[in-house]
């Protein structure tokens, strides 16, 4: 899927970072937008578990900067 902007990661109001990432991935992987998932590809991760794979490096990077 081509992207034209980065979707902001909104955390707070009872929403965790993990939930925000999961919601974003669910939104962009919507079956109506991706021909029932046929248009979903990934690089260096599994698209089905990308949210769980993305979180540890993000937390590590956030802790250093």
N, C-alpha and C positions, 0 to 999 in steps of 0.2 A: 504494500500500500504506500503510495507516495504521501509524504507529509509536507505541509506548508508551514507548520509552526510546531513548537514544542508545547505540549499540554502541561500547564503548571501542576506541580505536586502540592495539593492543598492538604495540610495536616492540621489537626486541631478540632475542637468542638466534638470530641469523642471519636475522631477518625485517626487511626494510627497511620504511620508511614507505610506499613505493610498493606493495610487496607486501601490506601490511596493508590499505591502502585497496582494492586490487583484490579481496582475499579478502572484505572486507565487502560490496562491491557484488555479487560473485558469490553470496554467501550470500542477500542480500535479493532478488536477481533469479532465484532458483531457479525453474525452470519449473513445478514442482509447486505452488508457492505463488502463482504469477502467471498461471495459466491459459495456460501456454506462452508467456509474455511479453505477452499481451494486456493485462494490468493494469499494465504498466510505462509510466510517463510521466516526463517530466523538465521542468524549468523552467530556462531560460537555459543549457542544456548539452545535449549529445547523450548519451542514456542508454548508448549503446554505447561511448563514450569518456570517460565521466564521471570515471573514476579518473585518467586522464592530464590532464584539464582541471582537476581539483580540486587536484592537487599543487602547481603553481607558486604560486597565491595562498596556499595554506596555508604554504608555505615562506617566502614574503614576509612574511606576517603573523607567523609564529613568530620571524622575525628581528628584527621591530620590538618585540615585547613581551617 
